[in-house]
């Protein structure tokens, strides 16, 4: 009797299916981090616009010395985008994070600091092109009903960042949405920057930090970041590169215009994976904090951002660069206006 009951019970259990679930269906909740390019339009249409964050990564193809890949800015920001998406998803479980395909082209490579307009490691676009590209993408998102759009950018050129600030402002004001250039806010936030200084102090002595100068391109920080994110793409030669330090914009320009400049500044040989991991965590924490504050109701448009003010020494260089871009644009317009044979 017991054996027969057991057999009957087993048969019932094998054939039983929950009333609300088809056989073979997954019981896991739908993913809250999505890649836009992998979705169908009905899936996009079904997203709750009130609780969906859209992240637009912007990188750059730019020379980064003889030791780093030219996509370092893109690789770094994508690591940060993915990390911040995970953190935001955990902190805001009712929200969905949609990651856009990265814009891999930015404006103004560091070679311009060395007065080299063209460089085999840099493939940039005009400031007006970048601004229009980000405006176009942001406007499409806004017109499709998305209300929260965050640009995360890996490139530091002032004119590049000005274009992103202007694009975000235009979309926000025109379509009455929130489109923010998070990197500009991150770099101008005193509390976030104070944490960054503490990280550097933890990894290097005061004398070492002083010797690095302005660590703005392919130096200690960026090399460390790549050692943490993509060590396979860092050339071992970084360990033997001599210091190229400058403590002011004028000194950096002097270094960059010297014969034989290799396209890096500061002291890459001091880079470490541990410092890179700490820096990347700092960026991810900062981006997460800014997003949470924004959706929590804080008016981030009232906060300072870079580069609202440019050092006087930078202005002439930027004027020359934009003049070159204007001349190229006029050349294109002239060519388009000419009749062409078909």
ChimeraX attribute file (.defattr): number of C-alpha atoms within 10 A of each C-alpha:
attribute: neighborCount
match mode: 1-to-1
recipient: residues
	/A:1	6
	/A:2	6
	/A:3	8
	/A:4	9
	/A:5	10
	/A:6	11
	/A:7	12
	/A:8	10
	/A:9	11
	/A:10	12
	/A:11	11
	/A:12	11
	/A:13	10
	/A:14	8
	/A:15	8
	/A:16	10
	/A:17	12
	/A:18	7
	/A:19	7
	/A:20	6
	/A:21	10
	/A:22	9
	/A:23	11
	/A:24	7
	/A:25	7
	/A:26	9
	/A:27	7
	/A:28	6
	/A:29	6
	/A:30	9
	/A:31	9
	/A:32	18
	/A:33	19
	/A:34	17
	/A:35	13
	/A:36	17
	/A:37	11
	/A:38	10
	/A:39	12
	/A:40	9
	/A:41	10
	/A:42	8
	/A:43	10
	/A:44	14
	/A:45	12
	/A:46	8
	/A:47	15
	/A:48	13
	/A:49	17
	/A:50	12
	/A:51	16
	/A:52	19
	/A:53	24
	/A:54	25
	/A:55	26
	/A:56	23
	/A:57	21
	/A:58	24
	/A:59	24
	/A:60	29
	/A:61	23
	/A:62	28
	/A:63	25
	/A:64	26
	/A:65	23
	/A:66	17
	/A:67	21
	/A:68	25
	/A:69	21
	/A:70	20
	/A:71	20
	/A:72	27
	/A:73	25
	/A:74	25
	/A:75	21
	/A:76	22
	/A:77	24
	/A:78	23
	/A:79	17
	/A:80	26
	/A:81	23
	/A:82	15
	/A:83	19
	/A:84	23
	/A:85	26
	/A:86	17
	/A:87	17
	/A:88	24
	/A:89	19
	/A:90	12
	/A:91	12
	/A:92	15
	/A:93	11
	/A:94	10
	/A:95	19
	/A:96	23
	/A:97	23
	/A:98	22
	/A:99	21
	/A:100	18
	/A:101	15
	/A:102	18
	/A:103	16
	/A:104	17
	/A:105	21
	/A:106	32
	/A:107	27
	/A:108	27
	/A:109	27
	/A:110	26
	/A:111	24
	/A:112	20
	/A:113	21
	/A:114	19
	/A:115	14
	/A:116	12
	/A:117	14
	/A:118	12
	/A:119	14
	/A:120	9
	/A:121	18
	/A:122	23
	/A:123	18
	/A:124	19
	/A:125	17
	/A:126	22
	/A:127	22
	/A:128	16
	/A:129	16
	/A:130	22
	/A:131	22
	/A:132	16
	/A:133	16
	/A:134	22
	/A:135	21
	/A:136	14
	/A:137	14
	/A:138	26
	/A:139	22
	/A:140	13
	/A:141	19
	/A:142	21
	/A:143	12
	/A:144	12
	/A:145	16
	/A:146	22
	/A:147	20
	/A:148	23
	/A:149	25
	/A:150	22
	/A:151	23
	/A:152	24
	/A:153	28
	/A:154	23
	/A:155	26
	/A:156	23
	/A:157	19
	/A:158	19
	/A:159	20
	/A:160	24
	/A:161	26
	/A:162	19
	/A:163	23
	/A:164	29
	/A:165	25
	/A:166	16
	/A:167	24
	/A:168	25
	/A:169	18
	/A:170	17
	/A:171	25
	/A:172	22
	/A:173	11
	/A:174	11
	/A:175	16
	/A:176	11
	/A:177	21
	/A:178	21
	/A:179	29
	/A:180	26
	/A:181	23
	/A:182	23
	/A:183	26
	/A:184	22
	/A:185	22
	/A:186	21
	/A:187	17
	/A:188	16
	/A:189	17
	/A:190	12
	/A:191	10
	/A:192	19
	/A:193	15
	/A:194	10
	/A:195	14
	/A:196	17
	/A:197	10
	/A:198	10
	/A:199	15
	/A:200	17
	/A:201	13
	/A:202	12
	/A:203	15
	/A:204	13
	/A:205	11
	/A:206	11
	/A:207	8
	/A:208	14
	/A:209	17
	/A:210	12
	/A:211	17
	/A:212	22
	/A:213	20
	/A:214	20
	/A:215	22
	/A:216	18
	/A:217	22
	/A:218	28
	/A:219	30
	/A:220	25
	/A:221	25
	/A:222	23
	/A:223	30
	/A:224	27
	/A:225	27
	/A:226	26
	/A:227	22
	/A:228	20
	/A:229	21
	/A:230	16
	/A:231	15
	/A:232	10
	/A:233	15
	/A:234	18
	/A:235	14
	/A:236	13
	/A:237	12
	/A:238	21
	/A:239	14
	/A:240	11
	/A:241	19
	/A:242	12
	/A:243	18
	/A:244	23
	/A:245	20
	/A:246	21
	/A:247	14
	/A:248	13
	/A:249	15
	/A:250	12
	/A:251	15
	/A:252	21
	/A:253	18
	/A:254	13
	/A:255	21
	/A:256	24
	/A:257	17
	/A:258	10
	/A:259	8
	/A:260	8
	/A:261	14
	/A:262	18
	/A:263	25
	/A:264	27
	/A:265	27
	/A:266	26
	/A:267	28
	/A:268	28
	/A:269	18
	/A:270	20
	/A:271	21
	/A:272	19
	/A:273	17
	/A:274	14
	/A:275	24
	/A:276	21
	/A:277	16
	/A:278	19
	/A:279	21
	/A:280	23
	/A:281	16
	/A:282	18
	/A:283	23
	/A:284	22
	/A:285	17
	/A:286	25
	/A:287	26
	/A:288	23
	/A:289	16
	/A:290	21
	/A:291	21
	/A:292	15
	/A:293	13
	/A:294	16
	/A:295	15
	/A:296	9
	/A:297	8
	/A:298	13
	/A:299	11
	/A:300	17
	/A:301	14
	/A:302	7
	/A:303	10
	/A:304	16
	/A:305	21
	/A:306	19
	/A:307	19
	/A:308	12
	/A:309	9
	/A:310	11
	/A:311	9
	/A:312	9
	/A:313	12
	/A:314	14
	/A:315	12
	/A:316	9
	/A:317	15
	/A:318	18
	/A:319	12
	/A:320	13
	/A:321	18
	/A:322	16
	/A:323	12
	/A:324	14
	/A:325	16
	/A:326	15
	/A:327	11
	/A:328	13
	/A:329	15
	/A:330	12
	/A:331	11
	/A:332	11
	/A:333	11
	/A:334	10
	/A:335	11
	/A:336	10
	/A:337	8
	/A:338	8
	/A:339	7
	/A:340	7
	/A:341	4
	/A:342	3
